């Protein structure tokens, strides 16, 4: 009986962690809009060109990472893959915040 409760607890923990990690995929796009003005000014872009650049860059990054990471998820522990993915992504956002300029 205790083993079933342990398994249920592990399932709930896993579900919670997956929900938190998924929430980050919606949080990250909200971090960049305050930087759009600075990026547009540095790259001398306006209006449609800025939107095109930003959407294309984000889509390309997801596309290039998605397929290899999907294949990797079939071969290695998904827990470690999620851990390292979040750690690398978090480190990238810290580096973005510490960057002295965007050029």
Short mmCIF file of the C-alpha atoms (twelve columns), coordinates in Angstrom:
data_MODEL
# 
_entry.id   MODEL 
# 
loop_
_atom_site.group_PDB 
_atom_site.id 
_atom_site.type_symbol 
_atom_site.label_atom_id 
_atom_site.label_alt_id 
_atom_site.label_comp_id 
_atom_site.label_asym_id 
_atom_site.label_seq_id 
_atom_site.Cartn_x 
_atom_site.Cartn_y 
_atom_site.Cartn_z 
_atom_site.pdbx_PDB_model_num 
ATOM 1   C CA . UNK A 1   0.000  0.000  0.000   1 
ATOM 2   C CA . UNK A 2   2.807  2.435  0.830   1 
ATOM 3   C CA . UNK A 3   4.389  1.710  -2.532  1 
ATOM 4   C CA . UNK A 4   1.235  2.838  -4.371  1 
ATOM 5   C CA . UNK A 5   1.161  6.100  -2.395  1 
ATOM 6   C CA . UNK A 6   4.824  6.674  -3.215  1 
ATOM 7   C CA . UNK A 7   4.142  6.140  -6.899  1 
ATOM 8   C CA . UNK A 8   1.159  8.515  -6.768  1 
ATOM 9   C CA . UNK A 9   3.304  11.130 -5.031  1 
ATOM 10  C CA . UNK A 10  5.996  10.764 -7.671  1 
ATOM 11  C CA . UNK A 11  3.416  11.161 -10.418 1 
ATOM 12  C CA . UNK A 12  2.072  14.335 -8.866  1 
ATOM 13  C CA . UNK A 13  5.572  15.739 -8.446  1 
ATOM 14  C CA . UNK A 14  6.405  14.924 -12.061 1 
ATOM 15  C CA . UNK A 15  3.174  16.512 -13.272 1 
ATOM 16  C CA . UNK A 16  3.846  19.633 -11.212 1 
ATOM 17  C CA . UNK A 17  7.407  19.975 -12.508 1 
ATOM 18  C CA . UNK A 18  6.267  19.483 -16.104 1 
ATOM 19  C CA . UNK A 19  3.625  22.178 -15.622 1 
ATOM 20  C CA . UNK A 20  6.210  24.590 -14.207 1 
ATOM 21  C CA . UNK A 21  8.635  23.893 -17.044 1 
ATOM 22  C CA . UNK A 22  5.858  24.348 -19.583 1 
ATOM 23  C CA . UNK A 23  4.959  27.664 -17.966 1 
ATOM 24  C CA . UNK A 24  8.496  28.861 -18.730 1 
ATOM 25  C CA . UNK A 25  7.836  28.378 -22.455 1 
ATOM 26  C CA . UNK A 26  5.064  30.962 -22.117 1 
ATOM 27  C CA . UNK A 27  7.040  33.220 -19.785 1 
ATOM 28  C CA . UNK A 28  10.140 33.634 -21.945 1 
ATOM 29  C CA . UNK A 29  8.411  35.403 -24.870 1 
ATOM 30  C CA . UNK A 30  7.136  38.033 -22.422 1 
ATOM 31  C CA . UNK A 31  10.688 38.838 -21.329 1 
ATOM 32  C CA . UNK A 32  11.831 40.077 -24.738 1 
ATOM 33  C CA . UNK A 33  9.269  42.781 -25.690 1 
ATOM 34  C CA . UNK A 34  10.825 45.392 -23.370 1 
ATOM 35  C CA . UNK A 35  14.058 44.904 -25.322 1 
ATOM 36  C CA . UNK A 36  12.481 45.373 -28.769 1 
ATOM 37  C CA . UNK A 37  13.035 49.130 -28.828 1 
ATOM 38  C CA . UNK A 38  16.727 48.729 -27.987 1 
ATOM 39  C CA . UNK A 39  17.152 45.963 -30.573 1 
ATOM 40  C CA . UNK A 40  15.356 48.003 -33.238 1 
ATOM 41  C CA . UNK A 41  17.491 51.056 -32.518 1 
ATOM 42  C CA . UNK A 42  20.767 49.100 -32.517 1 
ATOM 43  C CA . UNK A 43  19.944 47.289 -35.771 1 
ATOM 44  C CA . UNK A 44  18.296 50.358 -37.317 1 
ATOM 45  C CA . UNK A 45  15.092 48.441 -38.024 1 
ATOM 46  C CA . UNK A 46  11.509 49.626 -37.960 1 
ATOM 47  C CA . UNK A 47  7.994  48.216 -37.964 1 
ATOM 48  C CA . UNK A 48  7.548  45.155 -40.120 1 
ATOM 49  C CA . UNK A 49  11.274 44.474 -40.455 1 
ATOM 50  C CA . UNK A 50  11.706 44.251 -36.694 1 
ATOM 51  C CA . UNK A 51  8.704  41.957 -36.273 1 
ATOM 52  C CA . UNK A 52  9.894  39.763 -39.146 1 
ATOM 53  C CA . UNK A 53  13.376 39.463 -37.676 1 
ATOM 54  C CA . UNK A 54  12.182 38.626 -34.171 1 
ATOM 55  C CA . UNK A 55  9.550  36.079 -35.201 1 
ATOM 56  C CA . UNK A 56  11.910 34.435 -37.685 1 
ATOM 57  C CA . UNK A 57  14.765 34.213 -35.188 1 
ATOM 58  C CA . UNK A 58  12.573 32.686 -32.500 1 
ATOM 59  C CA . UNK A 59  10.955 30.220 -34.914 1 
ATOM 60  C CA . UNK A 60  14.326 29.191 -36.316 1 
ATOM 61  C CA . UNK A 61  15.720 28.589 -32.824 1 
ATOM 62  C CA . UNK A 62  12.762 26.379 -31.877 1 
ATOM 63  C CA . UNK A 63  12.960 24.522 -35.188 1 
ATOM 64  C CA . UNK A 64  16.693 23.843 -35.003 1 
ATOM 65  C CA . UNK A 65  16.488 22.646 -31.402 1 
ATOM 66  C CA . UNK A 66  13.170 20.779 -31.561 1 
ATOM 67  C CA . UNK A 67  13.978 17.856 -33.832 1 
ATOM 68  C CA . UNK A 68  17.353 16.881 -32.325 1 
ATOM 69  C CA . UNK A 69  16.027 17.245 -28.783 1 
ATOM 70  C CA . UNK A 70  12.948 15.195 -29.660 1 
ATOM 71  C CA . UNK A 71  15.173 12.407 -30.945 1 
ATOM 72  C CA . UNK A 72  17.410 12.732 -27.895 1 
ATOM 73  C CA . UNK A 73  14.368 12.433 -25.600 1 
ATOM 74  C CA . UNK A 74  13.726 8.979  -27.063 1 
ATOM 75  C CA . UNK A 75  17.231 7.847  -26.158 1 
ATOM 76  C CA . UNK A 76  18.111 9.406  -22.789 1 
ATOM 77  C CA . UNK A 77  16.378 10.126 -19.506 1 
ATOM 78  C CA . UNK A 78  13.730 12.777 -20.040 1 
ATOM 79  C CA . UNK A 79  14.204 14.024 -16.491 1 
ATOM 80  C CA . UNK A 80  17.842 14.875 -17.148 1 
ATOM 81  C CA . UNK A 81  16.991 16.334 -20.534 1 
ATOM 82  C CA . UNK A 82  14.395 18.631 -18.937 1 
ATOM 83  C CA . UNK A 83  16.838 19.569 -16.173 1 
ATOM 84  C CA . UNK A 84  19.672 20.453 -18.548 1 
ATOM 85  C CA . UNK A 85  17.327 22.197 -20.973 1 
ATOM 86  C CA . UNK A 86  16.018 24.457 -18.232 1 
ATOM 87  C CA . UNK A 87  19.515 25.041 -16.831 1 
ATOM 88  C CA . UNK A 88  20.941 26.028 -20.229 1 
ATOM 89  C CA . UNK A 89  17.926 28.169 -21.055 1 
ATOM 90  C CA . UNK A 90  18.127 29.904 -17.685 1 
ATOM 91  C CA . UNK A 91  21.851 30.524 -18.113 1 
ATOM 92  C CA . UNK A 92  21.195 32.024 -21.551 1 
ATOM 93  C CA . UNK A 93  18.667 34.467 -20.100 1 
ATOM 94  C CA . UNK A 94  21.064 35.442 -17.324 1 
ATOM 95  C CA . UNK A 95  23.739 36.056 -19.970 1 
ATOM 96  C CA . UNK A 96  21.239 38.138 -21.948 1 
ATOM 97  C CA . UNK A 97  20.601 40.261 -18.886 1 
ATOM 98  C CA . UNK A 98  24.315 40.743 -18.235 1 
ATOM 99  C CA . UNK A 99  25.218 41.639 -21.826 1 
ATOM 100 C CA . UNK A 100 26.566 45.204 -22.041 1 
ATOM 101 C CA . UNK A 101 25.061 45.768 -25.509 1 
ATOM 102 C CA . UNK A 102 23.155 43.954 -28.250 1 
ATOM 103 C CA . UNK A 103 25.486 44.639 -31.154 1 
# 
